[in-house]
Amino acid sequence: MTNENNGNAISSDEILGYAQMAETGDYGADCATGRLMADALIKRMADTDGTPALGRLVSEMVKAGRWGAVHIGFFQRLADRSVQELA
């Protein structure tokens, strides 16, 4: 069950902030930024029981039509954390 109706829910504006991650052109730094953003989103989802936010975020990323190092780092961290949880 999610807490989308409470005041701590992950807002649409917050989702857009994650979806519109800015690139600097420095691949390593941008990957690191993406990993940090993933950590922040994972914490927010855990704190708010807001796992549906990930689906909304991916939808917004696809709509934006951009793919770069920030996104790569973001999904790398999600994958790493998922595997760690299962190990």
PyMOL commands that set and color helices and strands:
alter all, ss='L'
color gray80, all
select helices_A, chain A and resi 12-19+27-48+52-64+69-86
alter helices_A, ss='H'
color red, helices_A
deselect
rebuild
show_as cartoon
